[in-house]
């Protein structure tokens, strides 16, 4: 599953210290969609791959804010 986060302006994403992520509630279990692409733009893509046992009959919920997880997101 891909999740798009729109920023107000272009940003730089540095994953040297860790990969930013967003929390995703899948059937009451917290999973994480990890940063995949978008540095240099105002649109960041985060990806989560479902695993065995991931079931949510009424849809997943995404939490805010972005968890930097050791990475950085800075204004260009």
NORRANOR-V944659 format. One record per residue. RES is the residue in one small letter. SS is DSSP state (H for helix, E for strand, - for the rest). OMEGA is omega in radians with two decimals (999 if undefined). D_CENTER is the distance of its C-alpha to the mean C-alpha in Angstrom with 1 decimal. Layout:
res->[RES/RES]
ss->[SS/SS]
omega->[OMEGA/OMEGA]
d_center->[D_CENTER/D_CENTER]
This chain:
res->[x/x/x/x/x/x/x/x/x/x/x/x/x/x/x/x/x/x/x/x/x/x/x/x/x/x/x/x/x/x/x/x/x/x/x/x/x/x/x/x/x/x/x/x/x/x/x/x/x/x/x/x/x/x/x/x/x/x/x/x/x/x/x/x/x/x/x/x/x/x/x/x/x/x/x/x]
ss->[-/E/E/E/E/E/-/-/-/-/E/E/E/E/-/-/-/-/-/-/E/E/E/E/E/E/-/-/E/E/E/E/E/E/E/E/E/-/-/-/-/-/E/E/E/E/E/-/-/-/-/-/-/-/-/-/-/-/-/-/E/E/-/-/-/-/E/-/-/-/-/E/E/E/E/-]
omega->[3.10/3.10/-3.14/3.06/3.14/3.10/-3.12/3.09/-3.13/-3.11/3.03/3.11/3.12/-3.10/-3.13/-3.09/-3.11/-3.08/3.07/-3.09/3.02/3.14/3.12/3.09/3.13/3.12/3.14/3.10/3.11/3.05/-3.13/3.00/-3.07/3.08/-3.13/-3.09/3.02/3.14/-3.10/3.13/3.07/-3.13/3.13/3.12/3.08/-3.06/3.02/3.07/-3.14/3.11/3.12/3.13/3.09/3.12/3.07/-3.02/-3.13/3.08/-3.14/3.08/-3.13/3.13/3.09/0.10/3.05/3.05/-3.09/3.03/3.14/3.09/3.07/3.02/-3.08/3.08/3.07/999]
d_center->[10.4/8.5/6.6/7.8/7.6/11.3/12.6/16.4/17.3/16.4/14.6/14.8/12.0/13.9/12.8/16.4/16.0/12.7/9.2/6.5/3.9/3.7/7.0/8.4/12.2/14.1/17.8/17.7/15.8/12.5/10.3/6.9/4.4/4.7/5.1/8.0/10.0/11.3/13.0/16.3/15.2/14.0/11.4/8.0/6.8/3.9/6.4/8.0/11.8/14.0/16.7/20.3/20.7/17.5/19.4/18.6/21.5/20.4/16.8/13.4/12.2/8.8/9.3/9.4/9.4/6.5/7.9/9.3/10.6/13.5/12.0/12.9/12.1/15.6/17.6/19.5]
